[in-house]
Amino acid sequence: MPTTFRVAAVQAEPVWLDIDATVDKTIALIDEAASQDVDLVSFPETWIPGYPLFLWLGPVAGQMPFVGRYHANSMTVGGKHLTAIRQAARRNGISVALGYSEKDHGSLYMSQSVIGPEGDVLLHRRKLKPTHVERTLFGESDGSHLKVVDTHLGRVGALNCWEHLQPLSKYAMYAQHEQVHVACWPAFGLYKGIAYSLGAEANMAATQTYALEGSCFVLASTQVLSAEAVEIFASTDEQRALLTPGSGCSRVYGPDGSVISKPLDEHAEGLAVADIDLAHIDLAKMAADPAGHYAKPDATRLVLDNRPKSPVITPGGAVGPLFPDLDDSIDEPGNTNTAA
């Protein structure tokens, strides 16, 4: 297992509410990352088909025109769109951490998948509890989705957005000896100047704290909001005032909390790239390891129930694989229509 490798956090705008076009853009960004010798590239929260900004702009009645489109443009784990992305990862020999809206029959989930360089899915999880109005569109998950997995690049985990404000969830991840963390965020142009807690400064502070507390490298990926996107979601001047173009803030943090990638302009699309050395984690943990030598289990302990929960239990029932195996063919980049 290498201890030094290159990572990149995507800062870009999805093709809003268009799964085909956003998957094509995803594959192009994977190709771009691979051309820069990146070993792991991460994408923002619900990158496909874009964060549902409409949830925050008015009453539920006004959201209805978007809900059907959002369902129709959300990915299934065994569908052609995710298969095309897995094939792109395999073709480039790169690992991909993807945030997307996952459709499971009649329910949607805010999901993250980490795909290995052979196209296999190494980690799949769903946001434990969607934040505020997100709960009108997305379902919840359980403690089995707080997990860190072994990969060829080390121990990798992921959380979405304000899961980084949940102290117990964070500690559950730290205790699994996470080395590389994927922090998926939406666009920060929502309620800018109105709700400080939703902005880039506050949420990057939470991400930086995660790196410092967990003594791990953190890839923070964000979406960019264009003036055209504002017009997609806002139909009145009152709604337009709630969305601010720009607000991208992607970066990579080191295990000491420092920013180790070059800054990108908030309106720009690109990759926040950094070379990391896992050996630096030992230096960080020497001072403070909150789930190791710096813990005080005689005073405080966490109970993590990591058993999967299902609304239906069928004893003895066969459970098939969540993700199908990739076939031997590799599609051309961007060709989502012929994916298996």
Number of C-alpha atoms within 10 A of each C-alpha: 7 9 12 13 15 16 27 29 30 28 29 29 26 24 19 21 21 17 22 18 16 22 25 19 18 25 22 15 18 25 18 16 26 20 10 13 15 22 20 27 29 30 33 34 29 25 31 28 28 26 25 20 20 20 21 18 21 12 10 12 7 13 18 12 10 15 15 10 13 23 20 13 21 22 24 18 18 14 13 17 25 21 26 28 26 25 27 27 25 20 18 20 18 23 30 28 27 26 32 26 27 23 20 13 8 6 13 21 26 26 25 30 21 27 25 23 22 17 24 19 20 18 20 20 23 28 24 21 18 21 14 9 12 17 13 11 17 20 16 14 20 17 17 15 21 22 22 23 17 13 15 12 18 17 17 26 29 32 26 25 21 18 20 20 14 9 10 15 18 17 18 21 20 25 16 17 20 23 24 28 26 27 30 32 28 28 29 25 23 22 18 18 12 11 9 13 13 17 19 22 13 12 20 19 12 17 28 24 18 25 26 22 21 31 29 28 31 30 33 28 33 30 31 25 26 19 12 10 18 19 13 13 20 18 12 10 8 11 17 15 15 17 26 20 19 21 25 28 30 34 27 30 26 26 29 20 22 13 17 18 20 12 14 16 13 20 18 17 17 19 26 24 24 21 15 19 15 19 11 17 20 14 13 19 21 11 11 17 20 16 20 13 11 12 13 11 10 6 6 7 12 11 7 13 12 13 10 10 12 9 4 6 8 8 6 6 7 7 7 7 8 10 15 14 13 17 10 7 9 16 18 14 19 20 16 21 11 12 19 18
